[in-house]
Amino acid sequence: MNLLLLLVAPALAQSLADDARPLPRYLDPDVALAVVQGASPSFAACLGPAVPPDGAVVVDFVVKPDGGVDQVRTQPSPPIEAGTDACLVAAVRAVRFPAHDEVPLSLRYTVAWKKGTLLPFPVLSMDRRPHAILFTWLPPPPSPEEQERIRQILGFDPFAAPNP
């Protein structure tokens, strides 16, 4: 019995090793929100005396698979000075998320303040759709021989011009 186990165990171990693949790493929304909220001191440092007493800036950005931030866009309400906006953009770009195996993720967070005090915003929107423009590949038209074979299979001519 022990001899059989000694013969089978290496093959079983090799089979398990061949099937072992690392699990994909996903960016958990709760973790992403915690990371953004952890950067609140950087956001608060951008709010100076020139900022209106009450306001908000919706920040859209992309989290790359390595955890870095890219494509930061802001939508302030009411309008804020360019220096404050640039400071918020730099603060968001400095945030680092855990690396993940997904496509770049679109996130939206609102930096809001009331009477000059930063408010903890409890919502972070995450969109997992790819940012790349998707192209559709169209095959080249079939050769005359292929067209004839298609006509034979279908029993009609799909390549004929439609009748008006």
LODO-435611 format. One line per field, with one value per residue (C-alpha): residue number from 1; x, y negated, z; residue in three letters. Coordinates in nm, 4 decimals, decimal comma, padded with zeros to 6 digits, m for minus. Each point is the difference from the previous one (the first is absolute). Layout:
<recs>
pos = c(NUM_...)
u = c(X_...)
v = c(Y_...)
w = c(Z_...)
code = c(Ala_...)
</recs>
This chain:
<recs>
pos = c(1_2_3_4_5_6_7_8_9_10_11_12_13_14_15_16_17_18_19_20_21_22_23_24_25_26_27_28_29_30_31_32_33_34_35_36_37_38_39_40_41_42_43_44_45_46_47_48_49_50_51_52_53_54_55_56_57_58_59_60_61_62_63_64_65_66_67_68_69_70_71_72_73_74_75_76_77_78_79_80_81_82_83_84_85_86_87_88_89_90_91_92_93_94_95_96_97_98_99_100_101_102_103_104_105_106_107_108_109_110_111_112_113_114_115_116_117_118_119_120_121_122_123_124_125_126_127_128_129_130_131_132_133_134_135_136_137_138_139_140_141_142_143_144_145_146_147_148_149_150_151_152_153_154_155_156_157_158_159_160_161_162_163_164)
u = c(00,0000_00,2791_00,1773_m00,3117_m00,0240_00,3647_m00,0618_m00,3255_00,0852_00,2572_m00,2366_m00,2870_00,2183_00,1133_m00,3615_m00,1031_00,2965_m00,0971_m00,3554_00,1107_m00,0524_m00,0031_m00,3446_m00,0687_00,0371_m00,3047_m00,0266_m00,2659_m00,2280_00,0195_00,3799_m00,0012_m00,2273_00,2263_00,3043_m00,1676_m00,1277_00,3496_00,1206_m00,2411_00,2785_00,1569_m00,3363_m00,0576_00,3434_m00,1216_m00,2896_00,1291_m00,1618_m00,0839_m00,2313_m00,3733_m00,1256_m00,2202_00,0651_00,0942_00,2269_m00,0970_00,3228_00,0085_00,3173_00,1355_00,1765_00,2531_00,0710_00,3226_m00,2055_00,1098_m00,2453_m00,0404_m00,2392_m00,1175_m00,2870_m00,1801_m00,3438_m00,0140_m00,3210_00,0154_00,3062_00,3320_00,3380_00,2311_00,2613_m00,2480_m00,1112_00,3617_00,0695_m00,2965_00,1087_00,3533_m00,1382_m00,2130_00,2921_00,2106_m00,2485_00,1147_m00,2438_00,0759_00,1103_m00,2711_m00,0429_m00,2956_m00,0160_00,0609_m00,2911_m00,1925_m00,0700_m00,2008_00,0298_m00,1362_00,2222_m00,2539_00,0338_m00,2334_00,1086_00,3554_00,0078_00,0502_m00,2926_00,0562_m00,1864_m00,1264_m00,0362_00,2535_m00,1315_00,1949_m00,0420_00,1728_m00,0565_00,3183_00,1216_00,1478_m00,1976_m00,1290_00,0536_m00,2001_00,2007_m00,1734_00,1394_00,0900_m00,2746_m00,0143_00,1693_m00,2185_00,0486_m00,1080_m00,3002_m00,1102_00,0360_m00,2086_m00,2705_m00,0100_m00,0276_m00,2664_m00,1967_m00,0206_00,2350_00,0719_00,2434_m00,2584_m00,0981_m00,3356_m00,3012_m00,1376)
v = c(00,0000_m00,2413_00,0807_m00,0950_m00,3261_m00,0749_00,0568_m00,1991_m00,2944_m00,1682_00,0215_m00,1405_m00,2804_m00,0891_00,0020_m00,2354_m00,2271_m00,0168_m00,1042_m00,2542_m00,3501_m00,3129_m00,1427_m00,3356_m00,3021_m00,2282_m00,3498_00,0224_m00,3108_m00,0247_00,0068_m00,2630_m00,2255_00,0436_m00,0922_m00,3157_m00,0997_00,0594_m00,2731_m00,2528_m00,1941_m00,0661_m00,1184_m00,2212_m00,1593_m00,1277_m00,1919_m00,3469_m00,3332_m00,0684_00,3039_m00,0742_00,0960_00,2796_00,2038_00,3232_00,1314_00,3174_00,1757_00,2609_00,2039_00,3303_00,2570_00,1935_00,3699_m00,0940_m00,2124_m00,3368_m00,2759_m00,1524_m00,2221_m00,2189_m00,2355_m00,2351_m00,1614_m00,2645_m00,1571_m00,2939_m00,0867_m00,0002_m00,1561_00,1774_00,0460_00,1812_00,2168_00,0844_00,0846_00,2411_00,1613_00,0481_00,1409_00,2547_00,0954_00,0684_00,2586_00,3614_00,2885_00,3704_00,1564_00,1971_00,2208_m00,1825_m00,2462_m00,3614_m00,0993_m00,3274_m00,1429_m00,3036_m00,1631_m00,3256_m00,2247_m00,2080_m00,2648_m00,2031_m00,3224_00,0756_00,3461_00,3090_00,2418_00,3756_00,1026_00,3604_00,0914_00,1021_00,0999_00,2666_00,0922_00,3158_m00,0548_m00,0173_m00,3432_00,1132_m00,0687_00,3325_00,0690_00,2556_00,2159_00,0776_00,2850_m00,0596_00,0801_00,3645_00,1106_00,0930_00,3699_m00,0613_m00,2015_00,2893_00,2462_m00,2313_m00,0210_00,3810_00,0387_m00,2708_00,0754_m00,3678_m00,2821_m00,2216_m00,2032_m00,1154_m00,3654_m00,0492_m00,0784_m00,3523)
w = c(00,0000_00,0926_m00,3260_m00,1979_00,1916_m00,0748_m00,3706_m00,0248_00,2284_m00,2325_m00,2984_00,2079_00,1334_m00,3536_m00,1215_00,2805_m00,0721_m00,3683_00,0936_00,2582_m00,1357_00,2092_00,0561_m00,1628_00,2238_00,0042_00,1392_00,2685_00,0027_00,3803_m00,0140_m00,2763_00,2080_00,3043_m00,2104_m00,1327_00,3435_00,1362_m00,2356_00,1548_00,1756_m00,3418_m00,1335_00,3071_m00,0485_m00,3382_00,1531_00,0688_00,0854_m00,3656_m00,0155_00,0400_00,3484_m00,1362_m00,3111_m00,1624_m00,2712_m00,1808_m00,0920_m00,2761_m00,0327_m00,1251_00,2163_m00,2066_00,0685_00,1824_00,2448_m00,1391_m00,0872_m00,3441_m00,1989_00,2893_m00,0877_00,2360_m00,0036_00,2745_00,1248_00,0547_m00,2119_00,1848_m00,0736_m00,2435_00,2750_00,2243_m00,2895_m00,0888_00,3661_00,0100_m00,3276_00,1381_00,3274_m00,1880_m00,2279_00,3111_00,1333_m00,0405_m00,0123_00,0352_m00,3274_m00,1783_m00,3054_m00,1497_m00,2837_00,1037_00,2245_m00,0127_00,3424_00,1042_00,3400_00,1343_00,2076_00,1925_00,2677_00,2199_00,1692_m00,1087_00,1618_m00,2113_00,0190_m00,0130_m00,3136_00,0410_m00,3685_m00,2613_m00,3427_m00,1841_m00,3652_m00,1203_m00,3712_m00,2054_m00,1046_m00,3269_m00,3125_m00,1167_m00,3679_m00,1901_m00,2332_m00,3248_m00,2034_m00,3630_m00,2512_m00,1021_m00,3181_m00,3003_00,0877_00,3590_m00,1188_m00,2222_00,2893_00,2237_m00,2707_m00,0180_00,3761_00,0466_m00,3156_m00,0944_m00,0951_00,3040_m00,2096_m00,2544_00,0060_00,1782_m00,2160_00,0641)
code = c(Met_Asn_Leu_Leu_Leu_Leu_Leu_Val_Ala_Pro_Ala_Leu_Ala_Gln_Ser_Leu_Ala_Asp_Asp_Ala_Arg_Pro_Leu_Pro_Arg_Tyr_Leu_Asp_Pro_Asp_Val_Ala_Leu_Ala_Val_Val_Gln_Gly_Ala_Ser_Pro_Ser_Phe_Ala_Ala_Cys_Leu_Gly_Pro_Ala_Val_Pro_Pro_Asp_Gly_Ala_Val_Val_Val_Asp_Phe_Val_Val_Lys_Pro_Asp_Gly_Gly_Val_Asp_Gln_Val_Arg_Thr_Gln_Pro_Ser_Pro_Pro_Ile_Glu_Ala_Gly_Thr_Asp_Ala_Cys_Leu_Val_Ala_Ala_Val_Arg_Ala_Val_Arg_Phe_Pro_Ala_His_Asp_Glu_Val_Pro_Leu_Ser_Leu_Arg_Tyr_Thr_Val_Ala_Trp_Lys_Lys_Gly_Thr_Leu_Leu_Pro_Phe_Pro_Val_Leu_Ser_Met_Asp_Arg_Arg_Pro_His_Ala_Ile_Leu_Phe_Thr_Trp_Leu_Pro_Pro_Pro_Pro_Ser_Pro_Glu_Glu_Gln_Glu_Arg_Ile_Arg_Gln_Ile_Leu_Gly_Phe_Asp_Pro_Phe_Ala_Ala_Pro_Asn_Pro)
</recs>
